[in-house]
């Protein structure tokens, strides 16, 4: 429409292209305003516990990355939902602007009424008239464009307010549980017990036990044995090799009726918690950190399975020990019994 008006006014001359370029620049700046302002607003809401705190984080370039990405995702969803129809999107923009102005100017009226500074009545009257005009405009646009897409705002605004209140209450309960704002009790030392799940004798096992004995008062290695004969034979072979290795840490075999790994370890931790109250139990899970990102697909994710089960079913502390591999450096290795080699390949 602006192009048609410009063409009718100045013709298809250089002035026409200047007007078009200026219009494009203004529209680009207007669109960028949302990406510059809304993430900051989300940060303020997150600071006041009305949104997840992740919206308050900044990236390396001092940009509220999560707010920008969320706005981009919602904008893309609106474009897809409306199929790019401006008759649907423009009313949403207009209603949002009018509602925002109405709330802002109403807040200014309350501000002037509370502070009662110099000429506060005139300022309050000015903002009150502005709030009335924009409020009436919001109602009129919503009513006339309700079936053209304005109903989305009518539905979205109450849902947003309810979501903000839900998040605020959740953070309130978390704060009460953590006793935020109160002076906590002084720290004290408890007896610590470190549980290390193992499945084979490798350098990773040695590194895990070294870290465990450095952290805890007592360390126990745990291996899960399943009912099938092959796995039971490998477990017995591991026990024999463990006795020959003699690392100074007992190996406990946990029998499981099912082909499960995380639940038996979680059940073992629960039994220890009940048998030894007052003991701080930590489950140290050794994992391999591959040298290259693509090598992650080669991992079996046993550590993640154990961590998930222990986190879900117990109150134990979870420590995931990352052992970084450097495949370009040859490391001499002592001979390992064949049974342990087979079990290590399966793990």
C-alpha positions as CSV (number, residue, x, y, z in Angstrom):
1,X,0.0,0.0,0.0
2,X,2.8,2.4,0.8
3,X,4.5,1.5,-2.5
4,X,1.3,2.3,-4.4
5,X,0.9,5.7,-2.6
6,X,4.5,6.6,-3.2
7,X,4.2,5.6,-6.9
8,X,1.0,7.7,-7.3
9,X,2.7,10.7,-5.5
10,X,6.2,10.8,-7.0
11,X,6.1,8.4,-9.8
12,X,8.5,5.6,-10.5
13,X,11.6,7.8,-9.9
14,X,14.5,7.7,-7.6
15,X,12.3,9.2,-4.8
16,X,10.1,6.1,-5.0
17,X,13.1,3.8,-4.2
18,X,14.2,6.1,-1.4
19,X,10.8,5.8,0.2
20,X,10.8,2.1,-0.2
21,X,14.3,1.7,1.3
22,X,13.3,4.0,4.2
23,X,10.2,1.9,4.8
24,X,12.2,-1.3,4.8
25,X,14.7,0.2,7.2
26,X,12.0,1.3,9.6
27,X,10.3,-2.0,9.5
28,X,13.6,-3.8,10.1
29,X,14.3,-1.6,13.1
30,X,10.7,-2.2,14.4
31,X,11.1,-5.9,14.2
32,X,14.5,-5.8,15.9
33,X,13.0,-3.8,18.8
34,X,11.3,-7.0,19.9
35,X,14.5,-9.0,19.9
36,X,16.2,-6.2,21.8
37,X,13.5,-5.6,24.4
38,X,11.7,-8.8,25.0
39,X,14.7,-10.8,26.1
40,X,15.5,-8.1,28.7
41,X,11.9,-8.2,29.9
42,X,12.1,-12.0,30.2
43,X,15.3,-11.5,32.2
44,X,13.5,-9.2,34.6
45,X,10.6,-11.7,35.0
46,X,13.1,-14.5,35.6
47,X,14.8,-12.3,38.3
48,X,11.5,-12.0,40.0
49,X,10.8,-15.7,39.8
50,X,8.0,-15.5,37.2
51,X,10.0,-17.3,34.5
52,X,12.7,-20.0,34.6
53,X,16.0,-18.6,35.7
54,X,17.6,-19.8,32.4
55,X,16.1,-16.6,30.8
56,X,18.4,-14.5,33.0
57,X,21.6,-16.1,31.6
58,X,23.7,-14.3,29.1
59,X,25.9,-15.7,26.4
60,X,29.5,-14.8,25.7
61,X,28.4,-11.8,23.7
62,X,26.3,-10.4,26.5
63,X,23.0,-11.4,24.8
64,X,20.1,-13.1,26.5
65,X,20.4,-16.1,24.2
66,X,17.5,-18.1,25.5
67,X,15.1,-15.2,25.3
68,X,16.1,-14.5,21.7
69,X,15.8,-18.1,20.7
70,X,12.4,-18.4,22.4
71,X,11.1,-15.3,20.6
72,X,12.4,-16.6,17.3
73,X,10.7,-19.9,17.8
74,X,7.3,-18.3,18.8
75,X,7.6,-15.9,15.8
76,X,8.2,-18.7,13.5
77,X,5.3,-20.7,14.9
78,X,3.0,-17.7,14.4
79,X,4.1,-17.3,10.8
80,X,3.4,-21.0,10.2
81,X,0.2,-21.0,12.1
82,X,-1.1,-17.9,10.2
83,X,0.5,-19.0,6.9
84,X,2.0,-15.5,6.7
85,X,-1.4,-13.8,6.4
86,X,-1.0,-10.1,7.4
87,X,-4.8,-9.9,8.1
88,X,-4.2,-12.3,11.0
89,X,-0.8,-11.0,12.2
90,X,-1.5,-7.3,12.2
91,X,-4.4,-7.5,14.7
92,X,-2.2,-9.5,17.0
93,X,0.4,-6.8,16.8
94,X,-2.1,-4.0,17.3
95,X,-3.7,-5.6,20.3
96,X,-0.4,-6.4,21.9
97,X,0.7,-2.7,21.5
98,X,-2.6,-1.3,22.9
99,X,-2.6,-3.7,25.8
100,X,1.0,-2.9,26.6
101,X,0.4,0.8,26.5
102,X,-2.7,0.5,28.6
103,X,-0.9,-1.5,31.3
104,X,2.1,0.8,31.2
105,X,0.1,4.0,31.5
106,X,-2.1,2.6,34.2
107,X,1.0,1.8,36.1
108,X,2.2,5.4,35.7
109,X,-1.1,6.6,37.1
110,X,-0.6,4.4,40.2
111,X,3.0,5.7,40.4
112,X,2.0,9.3,40.4
113,X,-0.7,8.7,42.9
114,X,1.7,7.0,45.3
115,X,4.6,9.5,45.0
116,X,2.4,12.7,44.8
117,X,5.3,14.8,43.6
118,X,5.2,18.2,41.9
119,X,2.2,18.5,39.6
120,X,1.4,14.8,40.0
121,X,-2.3,15.3,39.3
122,X,-1.7,16.6,35.8
123,X,0.7,13.8,35.0
124,X,-1.7,11.2,36.4
125,X,-4.5,12.8,34.3
126,X,-2.4,12.6,31.1
127,X,-1.5,9.0,31.7
128,X,-5.0,8.2,32.7
129,X,-6.4,9.6,29.4
130,X,-3.8,7.7,27.5
131,X,-4.7,4.5,29.3
132,X,-8.4,5.0,28.6
133,X,-7.8,5.6,24.8
134,X,-5.5,2.7,24.3
135,X,-7.7,0.5,26.4
136,X,-10.8,1.3,24.3
137,X,-8.7,0.8,21.2
138,X,-7.7,-2.7,22.4
139,X,-11.3,-3.6,23.1
140,X,-12.5,-2.3,19.7
141,X,-9.7,-4.1,17.8
142,X,-10.3,-7.3,19.7
143,X,-14.0,-7.3,19.1
144,X,-13.8,-6.4,15.4
145,X,-11.0,-8.8,14.6
146,X,-11.9,-11.6,17.0
147,X,-12.7,-14.1,14.2
148,X,-9.6,-13.0,12.2
149,X,-7.1,-14.2,14.8
150,X,-7.6,-11.8,17.7
151,X,-9.1,-14.7,19.7
152,X,-5.5,-16.0,20.1
153,X,-4.6,-13.0,22.3
154,X,-7.7,-13.5,24.4
155,X,-6.7,-17.0,25.0
156,X,-2.9,-16.4,25.3
157,X,-2.9,-13.6,27.8
158,X,-4.7,-15.5,30.7
159,X,-2.6,-18.5,30.0
160,X,0.6,-16.5,30.2
161,X,-0.5,-14.9,33.5
162,X,-1.4,-18.3,34.9
163,X,2.0,-19.7,33.8
164,X,3.8,-16.8,35.4
165,X,1.9,-17.4,38.7
166,X,2.6,-21.2,38.5
167,X,6.3,-20.6,38.0
168,X,6.4,-18.0,40.9
169,X,4.7,-20.5,43.3
170,X,7.1,-23.2,42.3
171,X,10.1,-21.0,43.0
172,X,8.5,-20.0,46.3
173,X,8.2,-23.6,47.4
174,X,11.8,-24.3,46.3
175,X,13.0,-21.2,48.2
176,X,11.2,-22.3,51.4
177,X,12.7,-25.8,51.0
178,X,16.2,-24.3,50.6
179,X,15.6,-21.8,53.3
180,X,16.6,-18.9,51.1
181,X,17.2,-15.7,53.1
182,X,17.9,-17.6,56.3
183,X,21.2,-18.4,58.0
184,X,21.8,-22.2,57.5
185,X,23.2,-24.5,60.1
186,X,27.0,-24.7,60.2
187,X,28.5,-27.5,58.1
188,X,29.5,-30.8,59.8
189,X,31.4,-33.9,58.7
190,X,29.5,-37.1,58.1
191,X,30.9,-40.5,57.3
192,X,31.1,-40.9,53.6
193,X,30.6,-44.0,51.5
194,X,31.5,-44.1,47.8
195,X,29.8,-46.7,45.6
196,X,31.6,-47.4,42.3
197,X,29.7,-49.5,39.6
198,X,32.1,-51.6,37.7
199,X,31.8,-54.2,34.9
200,X,35.3,-55.0,34.0
201,X,39.0,-54.5,34.9
202,X,40.3,-51.6,32.9
203,X,42.2,-48.4,33.4
204,X,38.9,-46.7,33.8
205,X,38.2,-48.9,36.8
206,X,41.5,-48.0,38.3
207,X,41.0,-44.3,37.8
208,X,37.5,-44.5,39.3
209,X,38.7,-46.3,42.4
210,X,41.6,-43.9,42.8
211,X,39.2,-41.0,42.8
212,X,36.8,-42.8,45.1
213,X,39.4,-43.6,47.8
214,X,40.6,-40.0,47.6
215,X,37.0,-38.7,48.3
216,X,35.4,-41.0,50.8
217,X,36.1,-42.8,54.1
218,X,35.0,-46.2,52.6
219,X,34.7,-47.4,49.0
220,X,32.7,-50.4,47.7
221,X,32.7,-51.6,44.1
222,X,29.5,-53.0,42.8
223,X,28.8,-55.2,39.8
224,X,25.4,-56.4,38.6
225,X,25.0,-60.1,37.7
226,X,22.1,-61.2,35.5
227,X,20.5,-64.7,35.5
228,X,21.7,-65.9,32.1
229,X,24.7,-68.3,32.3
230,X,27.0,-66.3,30.1
231,X,26.7,-63.2,32.3
232,X,27.0,-65.2,35.5
233,X,30.2,-66.8,34.2
234,X,31.6,-63.4,33.4
235,X,30.7,-62.1,36.8
236,X,32.4,-65.0,38.5
237,X,35.5,-64.5,36.3
238,X,35.5,-60.8,37.3
239,X,35.4,-61.8,41.0
240,X,38.4,-64.1,40.5
241,X,40.4,-61.5,38.6
242,X,39.4,-58.9,41.3
243,X,40.8,-61.1,44.0
244,X,44.0,-61.5,42.1
245,X,44.2,-57.7,41.4
246,X,43.5,-57.0,45.1
247,X,42.9,-53.2,44.9
248,X,42.0,-52.9,48.5
249,X,38.3,-52.2,47.7
250,X,35.7,-55.0,48.2
251,X,33.7,-56.1,45.1
252,X,30.0,-56.7,45.9
253,X,27.9,-58.7,43.4
254,X,24.3,-57.6,43.1
255,X,22.1,-60.3,41.5
256,X,19.2,-59.1,39.4
257,X,16.4,-61.2,37.9
258,X,16.0,-58.8,35.0
259,X,18.3,-57.5,32.3
260,X,18.5,-54.2,34.1
261,X,21.5,-52.2,35.3
262,X,20.3,-49.0,37.0
263,X,17.5,-50.4,39.2
264,X,19.6,-53.0,41.0
265,X,22.2,-50.4,41.8
266,X,19.5,-48.0,43.0
267,X,18.0,-50.8,45.2
268,X,21.5,-51.5,46.6
269,X,21.9,-47.9,47.5
270,X,18.5,-47.7,49.2
271,X,19.4,-50.8,51.3
272,X,22.7,-49.1,52.4
273,X,20.8,-45.9,53.2
274,X,18.4,-47.8,55.5
275,X,21.2,-49.9,57.0
276,X,23.6,-47.0,57.7
277,X,21.6,-43.9,58.5
278,X,23.6,-40.7,58.8
279,X,26.1,-41.9,56.1
280,X,26.6,-39.7,53.1
281,X,26.5,-42.1,50.1
282,X,28.0,-41.0,46.8
283,X,27.7,-43.1,43.6
284,X,30.8,-42.4,41.4
285,X,30.1,-43.4,37.9
286,X,33.1,-43.8,35.6
287,X,32.6,-42.8,32.0
288,X,34.8,-42.5,28.9
289,X,35.0,-39.0,27.4
290,X,35.8,-39.6,23.7
291,X,38.4,-37.6,21.9
292,X,36.0,-36.6,19.1
293,X,32.3,-35.7,19.2
294,X,31.3,-38.2,16.6
295,X,32.6,-41.0,18.8
296,X,29.8,-40.4,21.3
297,X,27.5,-42.5,19.1
298,X,29.8,-45.5,19.9
299,X,29.1,-45.3,23.6
300,X,26.5,-47.6,25.3
301,X,25.2,-44.9,27.7
302,X,25.5,-47.2,30.7
303,X,26.6,-44.3,32.9
304,X,23.5,-42.3,32.0
305,X,21.2,-45.2,32.7
306,X,22.7,-45.7,36.2
307,X,22.7,-42.0,37.0
308,X,19.0,-41.7,36.0
309,X,18.0,-44.6,38.1
310,X,20.0,-43.5,41.2
311,X,18.7,-39.9,40.8
312,X,15.1,-41.0,40.5
313,X,15.0,-43.6,43.3
314,X,17.5,-42.5,45.9
315,X,18.9,-39.4,47.6
316,X,22.5,-40.3,47.0
317,X,25.0,-37.9,45.5
318,X,25.9,-38.7,41.9
319,X,29.4,-38.1,40.6
320,X,30.1,-38.8,37.0
321,X,33.8,-39.2,36.5
322,X,34.9,-38.4,32.9
323,X,38.0,-40.2,31.7
324,X,39.3,-38.5,28.5
325,X,40.7,-40.7,25.8
326,X,43.5,-39.7,23.5
327,X,43.5,-42.2,20.7
328,X,46.5,-40.7,19.0
329,X,48.9,-41.7,21.9
330,X,49.8,-45.3,22.3
331,X,49.7,-46.4,25.9
332,X,51.3,-49.7,26.9
333,X,48.8,-52.0,28.6
334,X,49.4,-55.1,30.8
335,X,47.8,-58.3,29.8
336,X,44.2,-58.7,30.9
337,X,42.5,-62.0,31.5
338,X,40.3,-63.2,28.6
339,X,37.1,-63.2,30.7
340,X,37.6,-59.5,31.6
341,X,38.3,-58.7,28.0
342,X,35.0,-60.2,26.9
343,X,33.1,-58.5,29.7
344,X,34.8,-55.1,28.9
345,X,33.8,-55.4,25.2
346,X,30.2,-55.9,26.3
347,X,30.3,-52.9,28.6
